[in-house]
Amino acid sequence: MYTRFAQRRVEEALSDTPVVLIVGPRRCGKTTLARNLAQAGRRYITLDDQTTLQSAQSDPGGFIRGLDLAIIDEIQRVPELLLAVKKTVDEDDRPGRFLLTGSANVMTLPRVADSLAGRIETIQMLPLARAEIDGQTPGFLERVFEGKLQSQPSAIVGDELVRLVLLGGFPEAIRRDNERRRQDWLRSYLASILTRDLRDIADIAKMIELPKFVQLLAEHSGQLVNYSQLGAGINVGHKTGQRYVGLLEQVFLIATVQPWFTNGLKRIVKTPKLHFLDSGLLAAVRGLTFDRVKADRAAFGALLESFVFAEVLKLMTGSDLRLTPWHFRDGEMREVDIVLERDDGMIVGIEVKASATVRPSDFAGMKVLAQACGDRFAFGVVLYDGADVVPFGDRLAAAPLSCLWR
């Protein structure tokens, strides 16, 4: 069993907060983590059980009444329970009374978010990080802000890096040694999300078109979002395309990343960027196998960038740093794939390169970002398919992708 970065955060939150909510995609390990905590004397209840679900739907207040030190799994299936939880913690706000899990981010619903403000802590949990799989305690985020990344003599490079990225992070997919069987599981998983989890949170008129819509999103992973273009692919308008993207974000299939900008830059792109949150699932949707990627390495770039973005989000869960992720692109198309802003305003830029060779031109966007940030710019790194850290000027370096998990 894997030790998850989220576990420490959950245990800390339960010690001083009445309600703790773990949110993340279905089958990423939330239930396993919750069940481990159930062994410490908490009652475990799952809304995936049909009888329990009907009981909760028929009388949310009665269902919650009398519960204490309880775990309620898949809370998004009956969001009304959160209002009942609010009532009981208003009467008794002892820390750690409720641990909830959700495969859809119910905290995006205004009524729910407003009602539990100050009473709940939400912790995001994504599929396994590479460091969790390897049993490592990574310090990448801390080291990159210090500008102290280290060479990796045993770095995973070349074909093995491709295999690692194609693997993704879902525990059940990882356990399958055969690539075809792994992708079969991922496609079945996606079908379940589109036909089941989305129905829990929204009424979607073109449910039958969603697989095609997800396919379009997969082709645009790592690119700027064009809602009109995406909507046109299934004959819906800009607003409906935007709504569908938002719903897929709610079930943690994808994420949109807002642009970083400053008033000091006159020409800058202010469009969000799209990423899938699991590289294995992205590969399955696009039909990318190891042999296909090896034959066409160009297909690996977008896959790798989404992999790195998701890894950074996972590392943020395990870090004490408070970071906000952005992307950056100016009017001359100079860009930085990931911009991390610390709560004190310090900035780190991360560029992702699938090649084993790094050139000065790969830092063009980083230099624009550094100039715009001034003293707030801590460090800029190009993560590449190599083993050595190579300086490229003041506060700039190329570093192995393996730094993310070693």
N, C-alpha and C positions, 0 to 999 in steps of 0.2 A: 504494500500500500504506500502511496506517495504522501509525503509531508507537504501540505499546501501553504503557500505564502499567506493566504487569507486566515488561516487558523489563529495565528497570534492576534491579528486585528479583531477577529470575532470574540476571542476570549477577553481581550482588553475592553471591548465595547460592552460586553455582558456585565462587566464588573462595575460600570457606572451609568448605564443607559437602560431605561425600562424596556425598549423594543429595539431589536437588532434585526435588520433585513439583509440577507445575502441574495444578491441578484446576479444572474448570469444565464448563459444558454443552457437549455436542457441537456442532460447527460455530461455536463462538464465536471461533476464531482461534488455539487452542492449537497445532495442528499447523503452521500457518504460522509462528508464532514459533519452534517447535522446529526446523523445517526451516532457518530462517535461521541458527540456531546450528549446525546440521549442516554448513553451508558453512564453518564455522571449524575443520573437521577432526574432527568427531564423526560416528560411524556412526549412521545413522538406521534404525530397525527399527519396523515397525508391526504390531500384532497384529490389525489389520483384514484383513491378508493371510491367507488360509485355511491355506496351507502353513506359514507362520511360526507361526500360532496353534496348529496341531496339534503342531508341533515343541516349542513351549513347554509345552503341556499334557502331553505324553508324558514329558518329562524336564526339569523346570524347572532343576535344578542344572546339567545338561549345557548347557542353553541359555545360562545366564549365564556359565559357566566360560570364561575367556579374553577376555570382553568388557571393554573399557576405553574411557573417553570415549565412552560410548554413549547414544543417545536411544532410549527404548522408548515408543512411542505407544500409548495406550489400554490401560494396564496393568491396568485393572479386569477385563479379559477373562480374565486368568490371575493372580489375586491371589497364588497360590503363588510366583510369581516374586519377590515382595518378600522372602520368607524366604531365597531363594537369593541375592538382592542383599545381605541382611544378612550372610550367611556370608562373602561375598567382601569386603565392606567391613570386616568384623571382622579379616580378614587383611591388608587394605591400605586404610587410611582416608584416602588422599590426597583433597583437595578436588576436587569436580567430576567424579567418576568416572561418575555416572549422572544423566541428566536424564530424568525420567519424566513422562508426561501421563496424565490419567485423566478420563473423562467421568462417572465416579461417584466419590464421595468414599470411596475404600477405607480412608482413615485412620480412618473411624468403626468399622472392624472391630477389636475389642479385641486380637486376636492380632497383627494387623499393626501397630497403633499401639504396642503394648508392645515388639515386637521391634526396631523401628527408632528408638525413643526416643533422642534425642541424636545421631542419625546422619543425620536427614532434616529438610529445611525444606519446608513446604508453602505454596504461593502460590496464592491463588484468582484466577481470571481469568474474568470475566463477559463477555457481549456488549459491543459497543463503547459506551463512554461518549460523550455528546454532544461533550465536549471533544476526545476522540480523533478523532471524525469531522471536527471543525473544525480539527484540528491545533493546538489550544490547550494551554497549560500552566496549568491553573486553580489558584487559591489559595483556593478557597472555604472549605475546612475551617480553614486557618490564620487567615483573616480573620474568620470567624465567632467563633472563640474569642477573638480580639482585639476583637471588636465593631466592626470597621472595614469593613463591606460598602459597596459603592459603587453609585450609581445607574447604570443602563444605558440611555443615550439610544437605542441601537439594539436594545433588548430585543425578543426574539421574543414576541409577544402575540397574543391573539385566535385567529383561524382558523389562523394559522401555528403557534401553540403546539399546537393540537389535532393538526395534521398531524405535527408533530415527535414528539409522544408516541405517536401511532398507528404511527409508523415503527418504533419499537423499535431494537434494536442488533445484530441478527444481520447480518453482512456480506452474505450472499447475498440476504437479504430486502431490504436497503437498496438493493442494485444494481437491483432491479426498480422501474421507474417507475410501473407500473400497480398500483393498490391491490388490485384483485381478484387479480392474479397474485402479489402479495406475500403476501396472506393464503392463497392456495393453497399456496405454499411452506411457510408456517408450520404449516398444518394437516397437511401431509405430514410435516413435521419432527416434529410432536407424535406422530403415529401411529408413526413410527419409534422414538421414545424409548419409547413404551408397549409396543411389541411386541418390541423388540430389547434396548435398554440395561437395562431392568428385569429381563429374564430373565438377564442376566449376573450380577446381584447377589442375586436372590431368587426363590423359588418362590411365585408368587401364584395362589391358587386361583381368584379371580374376575377373571382377566385380561380377559375380555370386557366386564366392567363398568367397567374403568378409565376409558374415555373419558367415561362418565357421571359418575364420581367427580371427574374433573378439571373437568368442567363445573360441578359443585357447588362445587368449590374456587374457580373463577373468579368465581362469583356472590358468594363470601364474601371475595374479596381485599380487604385493607384493614380487615377486621373481626376480632373476637376468634374464636379457634378453638373450635368445639363439636364434639368428636370423635364424640359420640353422634349428634348430628344429621346429621353428614356420613356416618357409617357407615350410619345408617338409610336414607339415600338409595339405597344399593345392597344393603340387607338384610344388613348385617354389624354386629357389636357395636362398642362403644366402643374396645376394645383393637385390633381389626382396623382400624378407621378410623384410629386413632393410628399403627399400623404403616404403613399405606399413605401417610399424610402424611409419615412419616419416610423412606420409600423415595423418594418424589417429591422430598424435600429432598436425598437422596443424589445424585440425577441433576440437581440444580440447576434444577429446574423452578420450585420455590417455596422460600420461606424462612419459618420461624416466628421471631418476635421476642419475646424474653422481656420481662416487665414490669419496669420500674424501681420500686423501692420502698424505703422507709426505715422504721425502727421509730417514727419521729416522727409518722407518719401512721397513724391508727387504721383508717380505712375506705379500702381501696384494692383495686383489681381486680388479681388475680394470675394472670390468664389470658394465654397468649401470643397474639400477633396474626399473621395470615397475609398474605403478599405473594407475588405472582408476581414472578419476577426479570427478566422482559422484558415491557414494556408492549405491544409489538407482538403478541407471542404471546397475552397476556391479551385483547387486543382481538379477535384472530382466534377464540379459544375462545368469547368472548361474542357474536360476530357484530357487533361495533361497527365500523362504517365511519365515514368522515368525515361523510357526509350524516346518518347516524343520530345521531351525537354532536351535530352542529349543531342538529338538530331537538329533541334532548333533552339539554340541557347537564348535567342532573343525573347522567347516566351517566358524565360525564367525571371526577367527583370521585375515585372509587375508583381509576380508571385513572391519574390524575395522581399520587395518593399513592404507588402502587406504583412508578411511574416515578421519582419523587424518591427513594424508599427505595433502589432499585437504583442510581441515580446516585451516591448517597452511598457505597454499598458500593464502587463502582468508584473513586471518588475516594480512598477509604481505601487501596486498593492502591497508588496513586501517591503517597501522602503519607508523610512520615516520622513523623507523629503516630501514636501507638498508641491506638486508639479502640475502644470497645465500644458497639454500637447496642442501644437498648432502646425500649420505648414506655411511656407513662404514662397511667393513668386512675384517678381516685379514685371513691369510692362515690357521688358526686353527678354522675358522668358527665362531669366536667371532665377533658379529656385533652390530651396533647401527642403528635403523630403519631410523632415520632422524638426520642429522647433520646440524645445522644452523651456518653459518659463517657471522659475522657482518663485515661491511666494514673496521673496525679497526683491524680485524684479530681475535677477540674474538670468542670462539666456545661454542655452547650449544649442548648437545646430548639429543635426545628424543627417548625412547624405548616405544613401545606400547604393552600392555598385556591385553588380554581379560579376565583374571582371576581376582577374588577378593582377591587373595593372592599373595604377592610379597616376593621373597626370595633373599638373598644376591647373589645367582648365576645369577639372572636376570641382575646384574650390571657387569657381566664379560666383555662384550664388551665395556661398558662405561669406565671401569677402564683402559683398553688398550688405548682407545681414549684419556682419561685424561692424561695418562703418555706421549703419543706422543705429546700432545699439550703443556704440561708444564703450564707455567703461562698464556697461551692463553685460557686455559679451564675455562670457567665461571661457568658452572653448568651442571649437568646431571640429568634427571628425567625419571622415569618409570611411564607412565600414565596408571592407572589401574581402574578396575571396583569397586571402593570404594569411601569413602567420606573423608578420613583423609590424611593429609600430614604426611609422616613418614620418618624421616632422616635415611640414610643408610651410613653415613660416611661423610668425608669432601667433600662439594660441590655435594653431591648425595642425592636424596630423591625419594620416591614414592609419587605420587600426583593423585587426582581424575581426570578422563577424563573430568569432568564438568568444570575444570579450563579453558578449551579452550573457553568457552562461558560465564562464569560467572565473 
